[in-house]
Amino acid sequence: MTPLFGSPQPPSGVSGMLRRAAFKTTENDLRHWLLLLLADRVNMVEGVVDDLARGHVPNVLAEMGIKAEWEHNRSGLVKKVAVAAAVAGVGYYLLKRRSDSRDRY
């Protein structure tokens, strides 16, 4: 088995730029790992955008394993949905309050 794993294709797009920036720092630097995590999330969004550009609508819920989560960890899924709804609600409230304060003046 070879000591190298991965794709022969170089990183591309925004996620590739983030990965290149991450590897300019050492592995013991927190920025290195945070940039790699961010690059993974950006790569996921780039993949969805690429699918949409090709005319394929991805089933995001199935790809995230929602059905298995519902069957095997129902309480955990309910907690995740509740937290996501609370964060979205607080974000909406803060944005609405900010726009209302601008309208007053």
FILUM-624767 format. One record per residue: x, y, z of N, C-alpha, C, CB in turn; residue number from 1. Coordinates in Angstrom, 2 decimals, decimal comma. Glycine has a CB too. Example, Ala and Ser with C-alpha at 12.3 -4.5 7.8 and 13.67 -1.06 7.14 Angstrom:
<atoms>
+---------+---------+---------+---------+---------+---------+---------+---------+---------+---------+---------+---------+-----+
!    n_c1 !    n_c2 !    n_c3 !   ca_c1 !   ca_c2 !   ca_c3 !    c_c1 !    c_c2 !    c_c3 !   cb_c1 !   cb_c2 !   cb_c3 !  nr !
+---------+---------+---------+---------+---------+---------+---------+---------+---------+---------+---------+---------+-----+
!   13,19 !   -5,69 !    7,80 !   12,30 !   -4,50 !    7,80 !   13,20 !   -3,30 !    7,80 !   11,31 !   -4,47 !    9,05 !   1 !
!   12,85 !   -2,25 !    7,08 !   13,67 !   -1,06 !    7,14 !   12,90 !    0,03 !    7,87 !   14,08 !   -0,60 !    5,72 !   2 !
+---------+---------+---------+---------+---------+---------+---------+---------+---------+---------+---------+---------+-----+
</atoms>
This chain:
<atoms>
+---------+---------+---------+---------+---------+---------+---------+---------+---------+---------+---------+---------+-----+
!    n_c1 !    n_c2 !    n_c3 !   ca_c1 !   ca_c2 !   ca_c3 !    c_c1 !    c_c2 !    c_c3 !   cb_c1 !   cb_c2 !   cb_c3 !  nr !
+---------+---------+---------+---------+---------+---------+---------+---------+---------+---------+---------+---------+-----+
!    0,84 !   -1,18 !    0,00 !    0,00 !    0,00 !    0,00 !    0,90 !    1,25 !    0,00 !   -0,96 !   -0,01 !    1,23 !   1 !
!    0,54 !    2,18 !   -0,82 !    1,34 !    3,40 !   -0,90 !    1,11 !    4,27 !    0,33 !    1,00 !    4,19 !   -2,18 !   2 !
!    2,10 !    5,09 !    0,70 !    1,94 !    5,93 !    1,87 !    1,08 !    7,15 !    1,62 !    3,28 !    6,37 !    2,36 !   3 !
!    0,63 !    7,36 !    0,41 !   -0,11 !    8,56 !    0,06 !   -1,54 !    8,19 !   -0,30 !    0,56 !    9,31 !   -1,10 !   4 !
!   -2,51 !    8,89 !    0,30 !   -3,92 !    8,65 !    0,01 !   -4,52 !    9,94 !   -0,50 !   -4,68 !    8,14 !    1,27 !   5 !
!   -5,54 !    9,83 !   -1,29 !   -6,25 !   11,02 !   -1,73 !   -6,41 !   11,06 !   -3,23 !   -5,52 !   12,25 !   -1,27 !   6 !
!   -6,90 !   12,17 !   -3,69 !   -7,20 !   12,36 !   -5,09 !   -5,99 !   12,94 !   -5,82 !   -8,42 !   13,29 !   -5,26 !   7 !
!   -5,76 !   12,52 !   -7,07 !   -4,65 !   13,10 !   -7,82 !   -4,96 !   14,51 !   -8,32 !   -4,30 !   12,21 !   -8,99 !   8 !
!   -6,20 !   14,95 !   -8,17 !   -6,58 !   16,27 !   -8,65 !   -6,23 !   17,32 !   -7,61 !   -8,08 !   16,31 !   -9,00 !   9 !
!   -5,64 !   18,42 !   -8,04 !   -5,33 !   19,49 !   -7,08 !   -6,60 !   20,19 !   -6,61 !   -4,37 !   20,50 !   -7,71 !  10 !
!   -6,56 !   20,78 !   -5,43 !   -7,73 !   21,51 !   -4,93 !   -8,06 !   22,68 !   -5,85 !   -7,48 !   22,02 !   -3,49 !  11 !
!   -9,35 !   22,92 !   -6,06 !   -9,74 !   24,01 !   -6,95 !  -10,84 !   24,83 !   -6,29 !  -10,21 !   23,47 !   -8,31 !  12 !
!  -11,08 !   26,00 !   -6,82 !  -12,13 !   26,87 !   -6,32 !  -11,77 !   27,55 !   -5,01 !  -13,39 !   26,10 !   -6,15 !  13 !
!  -12,79 !   28,04 !   -4,35 !  -12,59 !   28,74 !   -3,07 !  -12,06 !   27,78 !   -2,02 !  -13,91 !   29,39 !   -2,60 !  14 !
!  -12,59 !   26,55 !   -2,02 !  -12,12 !   25,58 !   -1,03 !  -10,64 !   25,26 !   -1,25 !  -12,96 !   24,29 !   -1,10 !  15 !
!  -10,20 !   25,22 !   -2,50 !   -8,79 !   25,00 !   -2,79 !   -7,91 !   26,13 !   -2,29 !   -8,59 !   24,82 !   -4,27 !  16 !
!   -8,39 !   27,36 !   -2,44 !   -7,62 !   28,51 !   -1,93 !   -7,52 !   28,44 !   -0,41 !   -8,28 !   29,85 !   -2,37 !  17 !
!   -8,61 !   28,03 !    0,25 !   -8,59 !   27,90 !    1,70 !   -7,62 !   26,80 !    2,13 !  -10,00 !   27,61 !    2,24 !  18 !
!   -7,60 !   25,69 !    1,40 !   -6,69 !   24,60 !    1,73 !   -5,23 !   25,03 !    1,56 !   -6,98 !   23,37 !    0,86 !  19 !
!   -4,95 !   25,75 !    0,47 !   -3,58 !   26,23 !    0,27 !   -3,16 !   27,17 !    1,39 !   -3,45 !   26,95 !   -1,09 !  20 !
!   -4,08 !   28,02 !    1,82 !   -3,78 !   28,93 !    2,94 !   -3,55 !   28,15 !    4,22 !   -4,92 !   29,94 !    3,13 !  21 !
!   -4,32 !   27,08 !    4,42 !   -4,17 !   26,27 !    5,63 !   -2,81 !   25,60 !    5,68 !   -5,27 !   25,21 !    5,71 !  22 !
!   -2,32 !   25,13 !    4,54 !   -1,05 !   24,41 !    4,53 !    0,16 !   25,33 !    4,54 !   -0,99 !   23,51 !    3,33 !  23 !
!   -0,08 !   26,63 !    4,56 !    1,03 !   27,56 !    4,77 !    1,37 !   27,69 !    6,24 !    0,68 !   28,94 !    4,19 !  24 !
!    0,49 !   27,22 !    7,12 !    0,74 !   27,23 !    8,55 !    1,07 !   25,82 !    9,02 !   -0,48 !   27,79 !    9,33 !  25 !
!    1,65 !   25,71 !   10,20 !    2,01 !   24,39 !   10,72 !    0,79 !   23,68 !   11,28 !    3,10 !   24,53 !   11,80 !  26 !
!    0,92 !   22,37 !   11,46 !   -0,20 !   21,58 !   11,93 !   -0,54 !   21,85 !   13,39 !    0,09 !   20,12 !   11,75 !  27 !
!    0,37 !   22,40 !   14,15 !    0,07 !   22,69 !   15,55 !   -0,60 !   24,05 !   15,73 !    1,34 !   22,62 !   16,38 !  28 !
!   -0,87 !   24,74 !   14,63 !   -1,56 !   26,02 !   14,68 !   -3,06 !   25,79 !   14,50 !   -1,02 !   26,99 !   13,58 !  29 !
!   -3,86 !   26,36 !   15,36 !   -5,31 !   26,18 !   15,31 !   -5,89 !   26,68 !   13,99 !   -5,98 !   26,90 !   16,48 !  30 !
!   -5,30 !   27,73 !   13,44 !   -5,79 !   28,28 !   12,17 !   -5,72 !   27,24 !   11,05 !   -4,99 !   29,52 !   11,78 !  31 !
!   -4,70 !   26,38 !   11,09 !   -4,55 !   25,34 !   10,08 !   -5,79 !   24,45 !   10,04 !   -3,30 !   24,49 !   10,38 !  32 !
!   -6,21 !   23,97 !   11,20 !   -7,34 !   23,05 !   11,26 !   -8,66 !   23,75 !   11,02 !   -7,37 !   22,36 !   12,60 !  33 !
!   -8,81 !   24,97 !   11,51 !  -10,05 !   25,70 !   11,27 !  -10,23 !   26,02 !    9,79 !  -10,07 !   26,98 !   12,09 !  34 !
!   -9,13 !   26,37 !    9,12 !   -9,22 !   26,63 !    7,68 !   -9,57 !   25,35 !    6,91 !   -7,89 !   27,21 !    7,16 !  35 !
!   -9,02 !   24,22 !    7,34 !   -9,37 !   22,96 !    6,68 !  -10,84 !   22,60 !    6,89 !   -8,48 !   21,83 !    7,18 !  36 !
!  -11,35 !   22,83 !    8,11 !  -12,78 !   22,59 !    8,36 !  -13,65 !   23,51 !    7,50 !  -13,10 !   22,80 !    9,84 !  37 !
!  -13,28 !   24,77 !    7,42 !  -14,02 !   25,72 !    6,60 !  -13,95 !   25,31 !    5,13 !  -13,47 !   27,14 !    6,79 !  38 !
!  -12,79 !   24,86 !    4,67 !  -12,65 !   24,43 !    3,28 !  -13,55 !   23,23 !    2,98 !  -11,18 !   24,07 !    2,97 !  39 !
!  -13,69 !   22,31 !    3,94 !  -14,60 !   21,18 !    3,74 !  -16,04 !   21,64 !    3,58 !  -14,50 !   20,20 !    4,90 !  40 !
!  -16,46 !   22,60 !    4,41 !  -17,84 !   23,10 !    4,32 !  -18,06 !   23,85 !    3,01 !  -18,16 !   24,02 !    5,50 !  41 !
!  -17,07 !   24,64 !    2,61 !  -17,19 !   25,38 !    1,35 !  -17,22 !   24,40 !    0,18 !  -16,02 !   26,38 !    1,19 !  42 !
!  -16,42 !   23,34 !    0,26 !  -16,42 !   22,33 !   -0,79 !  -17,78 !   21,66 !   -0,91 !  -15,34 !   21,29 !   -0,52 !  43 !
!  -18,44 !   21,43 !    0,21 !  -19,78 !   20,85 !    0,18 !  -20,75 !   21,77 !   -0,57 !  -20,29 !   20,57 !    1,61 !  44 !
!  -20,69 !   23,06 !   -0,27 !  -21,57 !   24,03 !   -0,94 !  -21,22 !   24,10 !   -2,43 !  -21,44 !   25,43 !   -0,28 !  45 !
!  -19,93 !   24,07 !   -2,74 !  -19,52 !   24,08 !   -4,15 !  -20,07 !   22,85 !   -4,88 !  -17,99 !   24,12 !   -4,27 !  46 !
!  -20,10 !   21,71 !   -4,21 !  -20,64 !   20,50 !   -4,83 !  -22,13 !   20,62 !   -5,11 !  -20,39 !   19,31 !   -3,94 !  47 !
!  -22,86 !   21,21 !   -4,18 !  -24,30 !   21,41 !   -4,39 !  -24,54 !   22,38 !   -5,55 !  -24,98 !   21,94 !   -3,10 !  48 !
!  -23,76 !   23,45 !   -5,60 !  -23,89 !   24,42 !   -6,68 !  -23,54 !   23,76 !   -8,02 !  -22,98 !   25,65 !   -6,43 !  49 !
!  -22,51 !   22,92 !   -8,02 !  -22,12 !   22,21 !   -9,24 !  -23,24 !   21,26 !   -9,70 !  -20,82 !   21,42 !   -9,02 !  50 !
!  -23,86 !   20,56 !   -8,74 !  -24,98 !   19,69 !   -9,09 !  -26,13 !   20,50 !   -9,68 !  -25,47 !   18,92 !   -7,84 !  51 !
!  -26,45 !   21,62 !   -9,08 !  -27,54 !   22,46 !   -9,59 !  -27,21 !   23,00 !  -10,97 !  -27,82 !   23,61 !   -8,63 !  52 !
!  -25,95 !   23,34 !  -11,21 !  -25,54 !   23,86 !  -12,52 !  -25,69 !   22,79 !  -13,60 !  -24,09 !   24,36 !  -12,47 !  53 !
!  -25,54 !   21,53 !  -13,23 !  -25,69 !   20,44 !  -14,19 !  -27,13 !   19,97 !  -14,32 !  -24,81 !   19,27 !  -13,79 !  54 !
!  -28,04 !   20,60 !  -13,58 !  -29,45 !   20,25 !  -13,68 !  -29,89 !   19,13 !  -12,76 !  -29,77 !   19,87 !  -15,07 !  55 !
!  -29,07 !   18,78 !  -11,79 !  -29,41 !   17,71 !  -10,84 !  -29,69 !   18,34 !   -9,48 !  -28,26 !   16,65 !  -10,74 !  56 !
!  -30,89 !   18,09 !   -8,97 !  -31,25 !   18,61 !   -7,66 !  -30,89 !   17,55 !   -6,62 !  -32,79 !   18,99 !   -7,59 !  57 !
!  -29,90 !   17,82 !   -5,76 !  -29,50 !   16,81 !   -4,78 !  -30,52 !   16,67 !   -3,66 !  -28,13 !   17,16 !   -4,19 !  58 !
!  -30,64 !   15,48 !   -3,12 !  -31,51 !   15,22 !   -1,98 !  -30,66 !   15,41 !   -0,73 !  -32,15 !   13,78 !   -2,05 !  59 !
!  -30,57 !   16,64 !   -0,26 !  -29,67 !   17,00 !    0,83 !  -30,03 !   16,26 !    2,12 !  -29,71 !   18,51 !    1,07 !  60 !
!  -31,32 !   16,13 !    2,41 !  -31,72 !   15,45 !    3,64 !  -31,30 !   13,98 !    3,63 !  -33,24 !   15,56 !    3,83 !  61 !
!  -31,42 !   13,31 !    2,50 !  -31,00 !   11,91 !    2,42 !  -29,49 !   11,80 !    2,54 !  -31,48 !   11,28 !    1,11 !  62 !
!  -28,78 !   12,73 !    1,93 !  -27,32 !   12,69 !    1,99 !  -26,80 !   12,99 !    3,39 !  -26,73 !   13,67 !    0,99 !  63 !
!  -27,58 !   13,71 !    4,18 !  -27,17 !   14,01 !    5,55 !  -27,54 !   12,87 !    6,51 !  -27,82 !   15,31 !    6,02 !  64 !
!  -28,28 !   11,88 !    6,05 !  -28,63 !   10,75 !    6,89 !  -29,77 !   11,00 !    7,85 !  -27,45 !   10,32 !    7,65 !  65 !
!  -30,70 !   11,85 !    7,45 !  -31,81 !   12,20 !    8,33 !  -32,68 !   10,98 !    8,64 !  -32,67 !   13,29 !    7,69 !  66 !
!  -32,90 !   10,11 !    7,65 !  -33,75 !    8,93 !    7,88 !  -33,13 !    8,01 !    8,93 !  -33,96 !    8,17 !    6,55 !  67 !
!  -31,83 !    7,76 !    8,82 !  -31,15 !    6,91 !    9,81 !  -31,13 !    7,58 !   11,18 !  -29,71 !    6,59 !    9,36 !  68 !
!  -30,94 !    8,88 !   11,19 !  -30,94 !    9,62 !   12,45 !  -32,32 !    9,51 !   13,11 !  -30,56 !   11,11 !   12,23 !  69 !
!  -33,38 !    9,60 !   12,32 !  -34,75 !    9,51 !   12,84 !  -35,01 !    8,12 !   13,41 !  -35,77 !    9,84 !   11,74 !  70 !
!  -34,49 !    7,10 !   12,75 !  -34,73 !    5,73 !   13,20 !  -33,90 !    5,35 !   14,43 !  -34,42 !    4,76 !   12,08 !  71 !
!  -32,67 !    5,85 !   14,51 !  -31,76 !    5,38 !   15,55 !  -31,44 !    6,40 !   16,65 !  -30,49 !    4,95 !   14,92 !  72 !
!  -31,67 !    7,66 !   16,40 !  -31,36 !    8,69 !   17,39 !  -32,39 !    9,81 !   17,31 !  -29,92 !    9,26 !   17,18 !  73 !
!  -33,64 !    9,45 !   17,54 !  -34,74 !   10,39 !   17,37 !  -34,62 !   11,59 !   18,29 !  -36,07 !    9,69 !   17,62 !  74 !
!  -34,26 !   11,37 !   19,57 !  -34,16 !   12,50 !   20,51 !  -33,03 !   13,44 !   20,11 !  -33,95 !   11,98 !   21,94 !  75 !
!  -31,93 !   12,88 !   19,63 !  -30,83 !   13,73 !   19,18 !  -31,21 !   14,59 !   17,99 !  -29,63 !   12,88 !   18,82 !  76 !
!  -31,96 !   14,01 !   17,05 !  -32,41 !   14,76 !   15,89 !  -33,36 !   15,88 !   16,29 !  -33,10 !   13,83 !   14,88 !  77 !
!  -34,26 !   15,58 !   17,22 !  -35,21 !   16,60 !   17,69 !  -34,44 !   17,75 !   18,36 !  -36,23 !   15,98 !   18,69 !  78 !
!  -33,42 !   17,42 !   19,13 !  -32,61 !   18,47 !   19,77 !  -31,89 !   19,31 !   18,73 !  -31,58 !   17,84 !   20,74 !  79 !
!  -31,33 !   18,67 !   17,70 !  -30,62 !   19,41 !   16,65 !  -31,57 !   20,36 !   15,93 !  -29,98 !   18,45 !   15,65 !  80 !
!  -32,78 !   19,87 !   15,62 !  -33,76 !   20,71 !   14,92 !  -34,19 !   21,87 !   15,81 !  -34,98 !   19,88 !   14,50 !  81 !
!  -34,37 !   21,60 !   17,11 !  -34,76 !   22,67 !   18,04 !  -33,67 !   23,73 !   18,16 !  -35,08 !   22,09 !   19,42 !  82 !
!  -32,43 !   23,30 !   18,25 !  -31,32 !   24,25 !   18,35 !  -31,21 !   25,07 !   17,06 !  -29,98 !   23,51 !   18,63 !  83 !
!  -31,33 !   24,41 !   15,91 !  -31,26 !   25,11 !   14,63 !  -32,39 !   26,13 !   14,50 !  -31,31 !   24,12 !   13,46 !  84 !
!  -33,59 !   25,75 !   14,93 !  -34,72 !   26,68 !   14,88 !  -34,51 !   27,86 !   15,82 !  -36,03 !   25,96 !   15,23 !  85 !
!  -33,95 !   27,60 !   17,00 !  -33,69 !   28,68 !   17,95 !  -32,64 !   29,64 !   17,40 !  -33,23 !   28,12 !   19,31 !  86 !
!  -31,58 !   29,10 !   16,82 !  -30,53 !   29,96 !   16,24 !  -31,09 !   30,78 !   15,09 !  -29,33 !   29,11 !   15,76 !  87 !
!  -31,89 !   30,15 !   14,24 !  -32,49 !   30,88 !   13,12 !  -33,45 !   31,96 !   13,63 !  -33,24 !   29,91 !   12,19 !  88 !
!  -34,21 !   31,64 !   14,67 !  -35,14 !   32,62 !   15,23 !  -34,42 !   33,81 !   15,84 !  -36,01 !   31,98 !   16,28 !  89 !
!  -33,35 !   33,55 !   16,58 !  -32,57 !   34,64 !   17,18 !  -31,92 !   35,48 !   16,08 !  -31,49 !   34,09 !   18,14 !  90 !
!  -31,39 !   34,82 !   15,05 !  -30,79 !   35,56 !   13,94 !  -31,81 !   36,43 !   13,23 !  -30,16 !   34,60 !   12,94 !  91 !
!  -32,99 !   35,89 !   12,99 !  -34,05 !   36,68 !   12,36 !  -34,44 !   37,86 !   13,23 !  -35,28 !   35,80 !   12,07 !  92 !
!  -34,58 !   37,62 !   14,52 !  -34,95 !   38,69 !   15,45 !  -33,91 !   39,81 !   15,44 !  -35,12 !   38,14 !   16,87 !  93 !
!  -32,62 !   39,42 !   15,48 !  -31,56 !   40,43 !   15,49 !  -31,52 !   41,22 !   14,20 !  -30,21 !   39,77 !   15,74 !  94 !
!  -31,69 !   40,54 !   13,07 !  -31,71 !   41,25 !   11,79 !  -32,93 !   42,14 !   11,66 !  -31,68 !   40,25 !   10,63 !  95 !
!  -34,06 !   41,67 !   12,12 !  -35,29 !   42,47 !   12,07 !  -35,17 !   43,70 !   12,96 !  -36,51 !   41,62 !   12,49 !  96 !
!  -34,61 !   43,51 !   14,16 !  -34,44 !   44,62 !   15,08 !  -33,48 !   45,66 !   14,50 !  -33,92 !   44,12 !   16,44 !  97 !
!  -32,44 !   45,17 !   13,82 !  -31,47 !   46,08 !   13,22 !  -32,10 !   46,89 !   12,09 !  -30,25 !   45,28 !   12,69 !  98 !
!  -32,91 !   46,23 !   11,26 !  -33,55 !   46,96 !   10,16 !  -34,62 !   47,92 !   10,68 !  -34,16 !   45,97 !    9,16 !  99 !
!  -35,30 !   47,55 !   11,77 !  -36,29 !   48,45 !   12,36 !  -35,64 !   49,69 !   12,94 !  -37,09 !   47,72 !   13,44 ! 100 !
!  -34,45 !   49,53 !   13,53 !  -33,77 !   50,69 !   14,11 !  -33,28 !   51,63 !   13,03 !  -32,59 !   50,23 !   14,98 ! 101 !
!  -32,95 !   51,12 !   11,85 !  -32,54 !   51,97 !   10,73 !  -33,73 !   52,75 !   10,18 !  -31,90 !   51,12 !    9,62 ! 102 !
!  -34,91 !   52,13 !   10,21 !  -36,10 !   52,78 !    9,66 !  -36,56 !   53,94 !   10,51 !  -37,21 !   51,78 !    9,52 ! 103 !
!  -36,20 !   53,97 !   11,78 !  -36,68 !   55,02 !   12,67 !  -36,01 !   56,37 !   12,38 !  -36,42 !   54,63 !   14,12 ! 104 !
!  -34,84 !   56,32 !   11,83 !  -34,09 !   57,58 !   11,65 !  -34,15 !   58,06 !   10,26 !  -32,67 !   57,43 !   12,05 ! 105 !
+---------+---------+---------+---------+---------+---------+---------+---------+---------+---------+---------+---------+-----+
</atoms>
